[in-house]
């Protein structure tokens, strides 16, 4: 396995700081302002590098260990994560926002690591082993906030979004779609 792959996944795990930050700063609109303060420079950097090819080349030379090839022609995964985290904080109750952000930072990262290291059974461009690791971790994360039924619904939704090749970046989709599933699940369970 490439060292760059591990660097990216470790960096992805650091996204948990955003979720844990919301535990430390529970006031919704204050935390939203903090997230937006981080989002604006990331978004501006992406707009500049996508507008000017030389800036994009320089960006990828400097940040190669932390970026994926697909990011060369779209917003960076970190920018998507800050957008989805900001929207999750805005749209969902605190526990749902935190859980859905952790699904992405931890569940998605561990799915990739386990899938690369131990994956044998291919499903789309992922592995069954990675998906099972995602399911288990997301379920355990959820149990810190919800009953087992809601936890299972959230974990299954995170695993499916991580597994299927969807039209939008999973850094954007996981917190938002899973937040919606968790919100719905808390109403029925």
Backbone as a chain_set.jsonl record, in Angstrom:
{"seq": "XXXXXXXXXXXXXXXXXXXXXXXXXXXXXXXXXXXXXXXXXXXXXXXXXXXXXXXXXXXXXXXXXXXXXXXXXXXXXXXXXXXXXXXXXXXXXXXXXXXXXXXXXXXXXXXXXXXXXXXXXXXXXXXXXXXXXXXXXXXXXXXXXXXXXXXXXXXXXXXXXXXXXXXXXXXXXXXXXXXXXXXXXXXXX", "coords": {"N": [[0.839, -1.187, 0.0], [0.487, 2.223, -0.734], [2.381, 4.883, 0.752], [1.32, 7.413, 0.542], [-1.421, 6.955, 0.451], [-1.954, 6.184, 3.104], [-1.211, 8.556, 4.421], [-3.205, 10.294, 3.457], [-5.505, 9.099, 4.544], [-5.001, 9.221, 7.293], [-4.95, 11.976, 7.58], [-7.601, 12.407, 6.905], [-8.837, 11.22, 9.096], [-8.26, 13.142, 10.989], [-10.273, 14.894, 10.586], [-12.124, 14.379, 12.475], [-11.756, 16.138, 14.503], [-13.332, 18.308, 13.91], [-15.914, 17.362, 14.46], [-15.637, 16.694, 17.202], [-15.043, 19.188, 18.157], [-17.516, 20.397, 18.145], [-18.652, 19.179, 20.283], [-17.268, 20.419, 22.32], [-17.862, 23.099, 21.949], [-20.853, 23.811, 22.228], [-22.802, 25.628, 21.354], [-24.821, 26.26, 18.731], [-24.854, 28.36, 16.636], [-22.56, 29.836, 17.149], [-20.619, 27.859, 16.778], [-21.091, 27.277, 14.12], [-20.28, 29.687, 12.922], [-17.541, 29.522, 13.406], [-16.865, 27.263, 11.872], [-17.492, 28.239, 9.311], [-15.639, 30.276, 9.136], [-13.331, 28.776, 8.772], [-14.036, 27.448, 6.433], [-14.249, 29.441, 4.374], [-11.529, 30.332, 3.558], [-10.598, 27.859, 2.516], [-12.427, 27.365, 0.452], [-12.003, 29.627, -1.179], [-9.32, 29.167, -1.892], [-9.654, 26.832, -3.41], [-11.268, 27.801, -5.512], [-9.502, 29.627, -6.7], [-7.341, 27.93, -7.456], [-8.641, 26.206, -9.223], [-9.369, 27.923, -11.199], [-6.995, 28.945, -12.195], [-4.685, 27.191, -13.876], [-1.875, 26.886, -13.326], [-1.693, 27.505, -10.627], [-3.132, 25.384, -9.638], [-1.444, 23.247, -10.298], [0.77, 23.888, -8.681], [-0.432, 23.757, -6.153], [-1.001, 20.985, -6.035], [1.551, 19.953, -6.119], [2.566, 20.796, -3.67], [0.691, 19.822, -1.771], [0.406, 17.106, -2.328], [0.615, 14.643, -0.771], [-1.737, 14.738, 0.716], [-3.94, 14.915, -0.874], [-6.349, 13.706, -3.26], [-6.279, 12.326, -6.576], [-8.626, 12.87, -8.002], [-9.403, 15.308, -7.015], [-8.173, 17.234, -8.502], [-9.746, 18.428, -10.403], [-11.996, 19.353, -9.211], [-13.673, 20.602, -6.234], [-11.646, 20.392, -3.323], [-11.465, 17.545, -1.153], [-11.4, 18.269, 1.559], [-12.601, 20.763, 1.524], [-15.184, 20.083, 0.703], [-15.835, 18.598, 2.968], [-15.873, 20.557, 4.984], [-17.969, 22.138, 4.024], [-20.131, 20.294, 4.14], [-20.087, 19.703, 6.87], [-20.654, 22.196, 7.989], [-23.249, 22.567, 6.988], [-24.477, 20.366, 8.2], [-24.303, 21.067, 10.913], [-25.912, 23.327, 10.848], [-28.419, 22.287, 9.977], [-29.185, 20.028, 11.516], [-29.979, 18.503, 14.734], [-27.595, 18.66, 17.438], [-26.373, 16.132, 18.287], [-26.899, 14.504, 16.095], [-25.579, 15.863, 14.03], [-22.911, 15.651, 14.94], [-22.526, 12.821, 15.039], [-22.92, 12.165, 12.31], [-20.802, 13.546, 11.112], [-18.668, 12.169, 12.244], [-19.09, 9.677, 11.129], [-18.144, 10.1, 8.565], [-15.435, 11.006, 8.95], [-14.259, 8.963, 10.51], [-15.537, 6.393, 9.987], [-15.557, 6.212, 7.113], [-12.815, 6.504, 6.574], [-11.65, 4.299, 7.922], [-12.928, 2.246, 6.566], [-11.702, 2.454, 4.056], [-9.0, 1.919, 4.71], [-9.113, -0.696, 5.868], [-10.292, -2.016, 3.714], [-8.298, -1.748, 1.709], [-6.131, -3.067, 2.917], [-7.084, -5.613, 3.808], [-9.086, -6.375, 2.126], [-10.838, -8.556, 0.014], [-13.142, -9.306, -1.316], [-14.645, -7.832, -3.894], [-16.769, -5.031, -4.388], [-18.293, -2.949, -6.464], [-16.03, -0.335, -6.663], [-14.974, -0.807, -4.222], [-14.581, -2.759, -1.154], [-16.052, -5.645, 0.39], [-15.105, -6.239, 2.941], [-14.038, -3.788, 3.826], [-16.394, -2.294, 3.822], [-17.865, -3.624, 5.789], [-16.297, -3.018, 8.014], [-16.713, -0.267, 8.109], [-19.486, -0.214, 8.632], [-19.586, -1.442, 11.193], [-18.006, 0.335, 12.786], [-19.398, 2.78, 12.462], [-21.832, 2.078, 13.574], [-21.06, 1.638, 16.255], [-20.162, 4.238, 16.899], [-22.601, 5.593, 16.725], [-24.031, 4.485, 18.839], [-23.196, 5.91, 21.018], [-24.85, 8.043, 21.053], [-27.496, 7.371, 20.321], [-30.358, 5.065, 20.327], [-30.232, 1.488, 19.674], [-31.628, 0.856, 17.297], [-31.865, 3.255, 15.804], [-29.147, 3.732, 15.629], [-28.332, 1.575, 14.054], [-29.696, 2.143, 11.653], [-28.46, 4.576, 10.94], [-25.777, 3.717, 10.658], [-25.98, 1.826, 8.591], [-26.84, 3.498, 6.526], [-24.586, 5.19, 6.248], [-22.673, 3.328, 5.45], [-23.72, 2.434, 3.007], [-23.685, 4.808, 1.477], [-20.951, 5.263, 1.44], [-20.125, 3.002, 0.071], [-21.429, 2.837, -2.517], [-20.866, 4.054, -5.827], [-21.457, 7.256, -6.168], [-22.884, 10.278, -7.568], [-21.902, 12.591, -6.422], [-19.273, 13.841, -4.309], [-18.315, 11.827, -1.556], [-17.516, 13.067, 0.762], [-19.138, 15.219, 0.93], [-21.671, 14.068, 0.806], [-22.001, 12.017, 2.85], [-22.218, 13.174, 5.593], [-24.578, 14.714, 5.198], [-26.658, 13.112, 3.983], [-26.702, 10.946, 5.782], [-27.189, 12.311, 8.143], [-29.805, 13.133, 7.627], [-31.078, 10.609, 7.551], [-30.605, 9.764, 10.19], [-32.047, 11.743, 11.565], [-34.684, 11.219, 10.693], [-34.879, 8.602, 11.671], [-34.705, 8.979, 14.447], [-37.167, 10.034, 14.92], [-38.943, 7.975, 14.411], [-38.093, 5.783, 15.931]], "CA": [[0.0, 0.0, 0.0], [1.238, 3.465, -0.857], [2.437, 5.75, 1.926], [0.412, 8.538, 0.305], [-2.756, 6.502, 0.834], [-2.036, 6.279, 4.568], [-1.194, 9.982, 4.785], [-4.538, 10.853, 3.187], [-6.487, 8.552, 5.478], [-4.717, 9.792, 8.611], [-5.442, 13.351, 7.491], [-9.059, 12.288, 6.923], [-9.211, 10.952, 10.489], [-8.173, 14.408, 11.733], [-11.563, 15.559, 10.44], [-12.881, 14.147, 13.705], [-11.605, 17.342, 15.317], [-14.507, 19.155, 13.636], [-17.036, 16.803, 15.226], [-15.358, 16.835, 18.636], [-15.133, 20.615, 18.463], [-18.92, 20.702, 18.412], [-18.903, 18.738, 21.668], [-16.663, 21.414, 23.21], [-18.536, 24.39, 21.73], [-22.187, 23.312, 21.879], [-23.721, 26.653, 20.855], [-24.939, 26.015, 17.29], [-24.486, 29.438, 15.722], [-21.156, 30.153, 17.381], [-19.803, 26.834, 16.113], [-21.278, 27.47, 12.677], [-19.399, 30.804, 12.535], [-16.167, 29.006, 13.415], [-16.711, 26.414, 10.691], [-17.496, 29.084, 8.112], [-14.343, 30.977, 9.122], [-12.375, 27.843, 8.17], [-14.493, 27.107, 5.089], [-14.017, 30.51, 3.396], [-10.218, 30.243, 2.89], [-10.513, 26.623, 1.73], [-13.216, 27.562, -0.76], [-11.286, 30.592, -2.014], [-8.148, 28.486, -2.438], [-10.121, 25.937, -4.471], [-11.711, 28.603, -6.662], [-8.296, 30.159, -7.348], [-6.56, 26.881, -8.127], [-9.417, 25.655, -10.341], [-9.426, 28.969, -12.223], [-5.654, 29.148, -12.739], [-4.027, 25.877, -13.91], [-0.554, 26.878, -12.671], [-1.937, 27.444, -9.183], [-3.559, 24.011, -9.369], [-0.225, 22.426, -10.33], [1.534, 24.214, -7.472], [-1.186, 23.196, -5.027], [-0.832, 19.534, -5.983], [2.938, 19.661, -5.781], [2.748, 21.031, -2.233], [-0.215, 19.02, -0.942], [0.22, 15.778, -2.931], [0.329, 13.548, 0.169], [-3.032, 14.881, 1.381], [-5.019, 15.089, -1.845], [-6.628, 12.63, -4.201], [-6.207, 12.758, -7.977], [-9.928, 13.391, -8.439], [-9.542, 16.683, -6.553], [-7.524, 18.156, -9.437], [-10.754, 19.084, -11.242], [-13.172, 19.66, -8.396], [-13.317, 21.078, -4.904], [-10.868, 19.478, -2.52], [-12.265, 16.804, -0.185], [-11.49, 19.043, 2.805], [-13.598, 21.816, 1.308], [-16.487, 19.412, 0.769], [-16.088, 18.22, 4.356], [-16.251, 21.766, 5.723], [-19.311, 22.515, 3.559], [-21.128, 19.362, 4.686], [-20.113, 19.862, 8.327], [-21.382, 23.442, 8.268], [-24.672, 22.308, 6.736], [-24.966, 19.434, 9.23], [-24.499, 21.844, 12.146], [-27.056, 24.215, 10.622], [-29.679, 21.594, 9.712], [-29.527, 18.912, 12.388], [-29.643, 18.59, 16.159], [-26.163, 18.51, 17.711], [-25.932, 14.731, 18.301], [-26.965, 13.996, 14.722], [-24.48, 16.487, 13.285], [-21.642, 15.06, 15.399], [-22.455, 11.428, 14.581], [-22.775, 12.101, 10.85], [-19.433, 13.966, 10.781], [-17.777, 11.07, 12.632], [-19.238, 8.623, 10.122], [-17.24, 10.407, 7.459], [-14.016, 11.074, 9.314], [-13.765, 7.685, 11.034], [-16.09, 5.246, 9.263], [-15.088, 6.198, 5.731], [-11.36, 6.284, 6.585], [-11.366, 2.915, 8.316], [-13.38, 1.403, 5.449], [-10.659, 2.476, 3.027], [-7.789, 1.245, 5.211], [-9.4, -2.135, 5.973], [-10.503, -2.517, 2.356], [-6.999, -1.856, 1.022], [-5.234, -4.013, 3.585], [-7.642, -6.956, 3.978], [-10.199, -6.598, 1.202], [-10.755, -9.614, -1.001], [-14.409, -9.391, -2.04], [-14.886, -6.539, -4.534], [-18.115, -4.533, -4.646], [-17.988, -1.706, -7.177], [-14.576, -0.139, -6.529], [-14.703, -0.958, -2.78], [-14.564, -4.167, -0.747], [-16.998, -6.058, 1.425], [-14.425, -6.153, 4.233], [-14.007, -2.369, 4.176], [-17.764, -1.87, 4.112], [-18.24, -4.176, 7.097], [-15.594, -2.217, 9.02], [-17.445, 1.006, 8.179], [-20.758, -0.494, 9.296], [-19.344, -1.685, 12.616], [-17.555, 1.558, 13.451], [-20.485, 3.769, 12.484], [-22.809, 1.602, 14.565], [-20.503, 1.922, 17.584], [-20.216, 5.693, 17.063], [-23.999, 5.966, 16.943], [-24.501, 4.046, 20.154], [-22.878, 6.953, 21.996], [-25.873, 9.086, 20.968], [-28.838, 6.913, 19.958], [-30.692, 3.674, 20.62], [-29.63, 0.573, 18.709], [-32.325, 0.889, 16.006], [-31.411, 4.461, 15.11], [-27.728, 3.511, 15.359], [-28.228, 0.664, 12.913], [-30.131, 2.877, 10.455], [-27.392, 5.512, 10.591], [-24.596, 2.976, 10.212], [-26.277, 1.254, 7.273], [-26.85, 4.587, 5.536], [-23.201, 5.611, 6.023], [-21.999, 2.267, 4.708], [-24.214, 2.439, 1.625], [-23.173, 6.006, 0.792], [-19.516, 5.032, 1.246], [-19.939, 1.889, -0.855], [-21.899, 3.05, -3.882], [-20.277, 5.18, -6.571], [-22.515, 8.242, -6.351], [-22.558, 11.392, -8.453], [-21.24, 13.649, -5.663], [-18.215, 13.424, -3.391], [-18.865, 11.306, -0.291], [-17.245, 14.039, 1.828], [-20.327, 16.073, 0.977], [-22.896, 13.289, 0.958], [-22.161, 11.214, 4.069], [-22.846, 13.887, 6.712], [-25.912, 15.234, 4.903], [-27.625, 12.017, 3.824], [-26.796, 10.189, 7.036], [-27.881, 13.19, 9.095], [-31.238, 13.018, 7.317], [-31.533, 9.284, 7.989], [-30.632, 9.775, 11.661], [-33.169, 12.596, 11.997], [-35.887, 10.434, 10.452], [-34.869, 7.425, 12.567], [-35.0, 9.395, 15.829], [-38.598, 10.338, 14.989], [-39.743, 6.744, 14.381], [-37.65, 4.799, 16.931]], "C": [[0.881, 1.248, 0.0], [1.219, 4.261, 0.446], [1.476, 6.923, 1.776], [-1.014, 8.185, 0.702], [-2.936, 6.645, 2.341], [-2.034, 7.73, 5.031], [-2.573, 10.602, 4.601], [-5.557, 10.366, 4.207], [-6.248, 9.054, 6.902], [-5.198, 11.234, 8.657], [-6.966, 13.372, 7.569], [-9.557, 12.039, 8.351], [-9.159, 12.219, 11.341], [-9.443, 15.241, 11.566], [-12.448, 15.365, 11.656], [-12.805, 15.344, 14.638], [-12.81, 18.263, 15.129], [-15.704, 18.662, 14.447], [-16.825, 16.985, 16.727], [-15.389, 18.294, 19.075], [-16.547, 21.029, 18.811], [-19.332, 20.197, 19.793], [-18.392, 19.788, 22.654], [-17.335, 22.779, 23.123], [-19.969, 24.068, 21.29], [-23.152, 24.355, 21.317], [-23.692, 26.638, 19.33], [-24.39, 27.152, 16.435], [-23.063, 29.936, 15.942], [-20.278, 29.139, 16.652], [-19.917, 26.943, 14.596], [-20.389, 28.607, 12.166], [-17.943, 30.349, 12.473], [-15.919, 28.153, 12.178], [-16.646, 27.242, 9.412], [-16.192, 29.873, 8.005], [-13.239, 30.085, 8.548], [-12.739, 27.536, 6.718], [-14.101, 28.164, 4.054], [-12.619, 30.433, 2.772], [-10.041, 28.972, 2.053], [-11.242, 26.788, 0.401], [-12.527, 28.537, -1.713], [-10.052, 29.959, -2.659], [-8.553, 27.557, -3.583], [-10.561, 26.716, -5.706], [-10.496, 29.137, -7.424], [-7.554, 29.062, -8.103], [-7.311, 26.256, -9.301], [-9.534, 26.655, -11.493], [-8.074, 29.117, -12.935], [-4.879, 27.827, -12.708], [-2.659, 25.829, -13.231], [-0.691, 26.827, -11.154], [-2.348, 26.032, -8.777], [-2.35, 23.078, -9.343], [0.605, 22.644, -9.063], [0.873, 23.613, -6.235], [-0.941, 21.699, -4.907], [0.613, 19.12, -5.752], [3.148, 19.77, -4.269], [1.953, 20.04, -1.39], [-0.465, 17.61, -1.474], [-0.075, 14.677, -1.915], [-1.082, 13.593, 0.755], [-4.205, 14.961, 0.419], [-5.162, 13.871, -2.741], [-6.578, 13.19, -5.624], [-7.508, 13.402, -8.444], [-10.113, 14.851, -8.05], [-8.915, 17.699, -7.503], [-8.537, 18.957, -10.248], [-12.045, 19.388, -10.509], [-12.722, 20.248, -7.07], [-12.554, 19.989, -4.166], [-11.794, 18.764, -1.533], [-12.428, 17.539, 1.14], [-12.523, 20.158, 2.698], [-15.0, 21.225, 1.366], [-16.837, 19.054, 2.213], [-16.513, 19.43, 5.191], [-17.635, 22.266, 5.303], [-20.354, 21.61, 4.22], [-21.21, 19.462, 6.208], [-20.881, 21.114, 8.722], [-22.883, 23.234, 8.068], [-25.256, 21.359, 7.781], [-25.224, 20.168, 10.542], [-25.734, 22.733, 12.009], [-28.38, 23.448, 10.622], [-30.124, 20.608, 10.782], [-29.278, 19.23, 13.865], [-28.179, 18.187, 16.374], [-25.676, 17.066, 17.632], [-25.908, 14.144, 16.895], [-25.824, 14.572, 13.895], [-23.147, 15.842, 13.655], [-21.493, 13.629, 14.879], [-22.207, 11.357, 13.074], [-21.39, 12.574, 10.402], [-18.431, 12.869, 11.139], [-17.899, 9.887, 11.68], [-18.241, 8.85, 8.99], [-15.781, 10.321, 7.886], [-13.462, 9.733, 9.78], [-14.241, 6.509, 10.182], [-15.557, 5.115, 7.849], [-13.586, 5.913, 5.665], [-11.015, 4.836, 6.9], [-11.827, 1.941, 7.223], [-12.303, 1.324, 4.371], [-9.421, 1.712, 3.467], [-8.002, -0.269, 5.271], [-9.586, -2.731, 4.58], [-9.209, -2.704, 1.593], [-6.141, -2.975, 1.604], [-5.774, -5.454, 3.562], [-8.709, -7.323, 2.948], [-9.929, -7.648, 0.146], [-11.987, -9.61, -1.906], [-14.773, -8.021, -2.586], [-16.382, -6.279, -4.708], [-17.914, -3.136, -5.208], [-16.477, -1.493, -7.09], [-14.151, -0.2, -5.062], [-14.632, -2.448, -2.457], [-15.604, -4.417, 0.336], [-16.377, -5.89, 2.812], [-14.352, -4.703, 4.72], [-15.383, -1.86, 4.561], [-18.239, -2.397, 5.462], [-17.547, -3.42, 8.232], [-16.288, -0.87, 9.21], [-18.748, 0.828, 8.957], [-20.565, -0.65, 10.808], [-18.948, -0.396, 13.342], [-18.666, 2.605, 13.538], [-21.573, 3.363, 13.476], [-22.323, 1.915, 15.979], [-20.498, 3.421, 17.884], [-21.628, 6.121, 17.435], [-24.501, 5.603, 18.328], [-24.157, 5.046, 21.262], [-23.986, 7.999, 22.077], [-27.309, 8.568, 20.88], [-29.087, 5.483, 20.415], [-30.17, 2.785, 19.485], [-30.314, 0.622, 17.345], [-31.888, 2.097, 15.181], [-29.939, 4.31, 14.739], [-27.53, 2.616, 14.143], [-28.623, 1.371, 11.617], [-29.037, 3.853, 9.993], [-26.177, 4.806, 10.028], [-24.799, 2.366, 8.828], [-26.259, 2.35, 6.209], [-25.43, 5.06, 5.231], [-22.456, 4.592, 5.17], [-22.433, 2.256, 3.249], [-23.703, 3.649, 0.836], [-21.684, 5.837, 0.51], [-19.275, 3.999, 0.147], [-20.276, 2.231, -2.307], [-21.197, 4.229, -4.556], [-21.38, 6.18, -6.926], [-21.999, 9.435, -7.139], [-21.858, 12.55, -7.743], [-20.22, 13.044, -4.708], [-18.811, 12.952, -2.067], [-18.533, 12.204, 0.894], [-18.405, 15.026, 1.983], [-21.559, 15.262, 1.366], [-23.072, 12.593, 2.31], [-22.773, 12.018, 5.218], [-24.281, 14.328, 6.432], [-26.953, 14.13, 4.766], [-27.798, 11.23, 5.12], [-27.452, 11.014, 8.132], [-29.381, 13.136, 8.883], [-31.816, 11.694, 7.781], [-31.617, 9.236, 9.519], [-31.798, 10.613, 12.187], [-34.485, 11.847, 11.851], [-35.985, 9.281, 11.454], [-35.188, 7.821, 14.007], [-36.48, 9.701, 16.0], [-39.438, 9.047, 15.064], [-39.325, 5.711, 15.422], [-37.561, 5.458, 18.267]], "O": [[1.909, 1.29, 0.676], [0.21, 4.317, 1.148], [0.886, 7.379, 2.756], [-1.737, 9.028, 1.233], [-3.95, 7.167, 2.803], [-2.782, 8.09, 5.94], [-3.056, 11.336, 5.462], [-6.383, 11.146, 4.68], [-7.206, 9.287, 7.64], [-5.783, 11.668, 9.649], [-7.552, 14.242, 8.213], [-10.581, 12.587, 8.76], [-9.918, 12.359, 12.3], [-9.666, 16.189, 12.319], [-13.414, 16.103, 11.849], [-13.69, 15.543, 15.471], [-13.254, 18.917, 16.073], [-16.422, 19.46, 15.049], [-17.745, 17.387, 17.439], [-15.719, 18.6, 20.22], [-16.764, 21.896, 19.658], [-20.26, 20.732, 20.4], [-19.006, 20.02, 23.695], [-17.372, 23.525, 24.101], [-20.257, 24.057, 20.093], [-24.229, 23.99, 20.846], [-22.676, 26.96, 18.714], [-23.533, 26.914, 15.584], [-22.427, 30.411, 15.002], [-19.311, 29.511, 15.988], [-18.942, 26.723, 13.878], [-19.806, 28.496, 11.088], [-17.201, 30.754, 11.577], [-14.893, 28.295, 11.513], [-15.83, 26.968, 8.532], [-15.698, 30.109, 6.903], [-12.313, 30.583, 7.907], [-11.858, 27.381, 5.873], [-13.663, 27.811, 2.96], [-12.519, 30.467, 1.545], [-9.404, 29.007, 1.0], [-10.732, 26.396, -0.648], [-12.476, 28.296, -2.919], [-9.775, 30.191, -3.835], [-7.874, 27.501, -4.609], [-10.251, 26.319, -6.829], [-10.469, 29.103, -8.654], [-7.181, 29.246, -9.262], [-6.69, 25.821, -10.27], [-9.774, 26.263, -12.635], [-8.026, 29.383, -14.135], [-4.458, 27.385, -11.639], [-2.319, 24.817, -12.618], [0.107, 26.178, -10.476], [-1.966, 25.543, -7.714], [-2.244, 22.218, -8.468], [1.081, 21.687, -8.453], [1.542, 23.033, -5.379], [-0.7, 21.193, -3.811], [0.865, 18.032, -5.234], [3.824, 18.936, -3.666], [2.466, 19.486, -0.419], [-1.457, 16.983, -1.101], [-0.943, 13.843, -2.17], [-1.572, 12.574, 1.244], [-5.352, 15.065, 0.854], [-4.215, 13.112, -2.947], [-6.807, 14.379, -5.843], [-7.486, 14.373, -9.2], [-10.894, 15.563, -8.681], [-9.106, 18.903, -7.33], [-8.223, 20.046, -10.728], [-13.072, 19.651, -11.134], [-11.525, 20.375, -6.814], [-12.798, 18.8, -4.372], [-12.807, 19.33, -1.123], [-13.478, 17.445, 1.775], [-13.23, 20.46, 3.66], [-15.895, 21.788, 1.995], [-17.987, 19.188, 2.632], [-17.42, 19.325, 6.016], [-18.391, 22.764, 6.137], [-21.334, 22.091, 4.788], [-22.293, 19.321, 6.776], [-21.662, 21.099, 9.673], [-23.689, 23.676, 8.885], [-26.4, 21.527, 8.2], [-26.233, 19.929, 11.206], [-26.511, 22.871, 12.954], [-29.36, 23.911, 11.207], [-31.322, 20.375, 10.942], [-28.478, 20.104, 14.202], [-27.606, 17.454, 15.567], [-24.669, 16.795, 16.978], [-25.006, 13.381, 16.546], [-25.175, 13.847, 13.142], [-22.346, 15.522, 12.777], [-20.447, 13.27, 14.339], [-21.374, 10.574, 12.617], [-20.855, 12.062, 9.419], [-17.455, 12.661, 10.418], [-16.924, 9.172, 11.449], [-17.584, 7.92, 8.522], [-14.984, 9.635, 7.247], [-12.316, 9.399, 9.477], [-13.426, 5.717, 9.71], [-15.15, 4.031, 7.431], [-13.134, 5.165, 4.798], [-10.188, 4.223, 6.224], [-11.178, 0.922, 6.989], [-12.027, 0.248, 3.839], [-8.854, 0.944, 2.69], [-7.171, -1.035, 4.784], [-9.095, -3.824, 4.299], [-9.034, -3.708, 0.903], [-5.507, -3.733, 0.87], [-5.02, -6.398, 3.328], [-9.176, -8.461, 2.912], [-8.901, -7.617, -0.532], [-11.892, -9.875, -3.105], [-15.169, -7.138, -1.825], [-17.148, -7.155, -5.108], [-17.424, -2.244, -4.515], [-15.717, -2.403, -7.42], [-13.086, 0.301, -4.702], [-14.624, -3.291, -3.354], [-15.978, -3.517, 1.089], [-17.047, -5.451, 3.747], [-14.58, -4.431, 5.898], [-15.526, -1.089, 5.51], [-18.936, -1.696, 6.194], [-18.14, -3.205, 9.289], [-16.433, -0.392, 10.335], [-19.068, 1.628, 9.836], [-21.298, -0.057, 11.599], [-19.501, -0.08, 14.396], [-18.844, 3.24, 14.577], [-22.163, 4.216, 14.139], [-23.092, 2.402, 16.807], [-20.8, 3.828, 19.006], [-21.822, 6.917, 18.353], [-25.301, 6.328, 18.919], [-24.77, 5.021, 22.329], [-24.061, 8.753, 23.047], [-28.239, 9.248, 21.314], [-28.168, 4.779, 20.833], [-29.719, 3.288, 18.456], [-29.647, 0.446, 16.326], [-31.579, 1.967, 13.997], [-29.529, 4.716, 13.652], [-26.664, 2.871, 13.306], [-27.953, 1.213, 10.596], [-28.732, 3.939, 8.804], [-25.607, 5.245, 9.029], [-23.894, 2.389, 7.995], [-25.725, 2.152, 5.117], [-25.102, 5.306, 4.07], [-21.696, 4.96, 4.274], [-21.604, 2.087, 2.355], [-23.333, 3.525, -0.332], [-21.21, 6.232, -0.555], [-18.32, 4.119, -0.621], [-19.496, 1.945, -3.215], [-20.964, 5.267, -3.935], [-22.14, 5.969, -7.871], [-20.793, 9.571, -7.346], [-21.277, 13.41, -8.406], [-20.309, 11.869, -4.35], [-19.706, 13.596, -1.52], [-19.193, 12.121, 1.93], [-18.61, 15.592, 3.057], [-22.387, 15.713, 2.158], [-24.174, 12.581, 2.858], [-23.776, 11.578, 5.78], [-25.115, 14.316, 7.337], [-28.021, 14.209, 5.374], [-28.918, 10.892, 5.503], [-28.189, 10.477, 8.959], [-30.147, 13.098, 9.846], [-32.913, 11.651, 8.339], [-32.589, 8.724, 10.074], [-32.458, 10.225, 13.151], [-35.305, 11.836, 12.769], [-37.051, 9.023, 12.012], [-35.869, 7.078, 14.714], [-36.998, 9.634, 17.115], [-40.497, 9.022, 15.691], [-40.124, 4.841, 15.768], [-37.206, 4.81, 19.252]]}, "num_chains": 1, "name": "protein.A"}
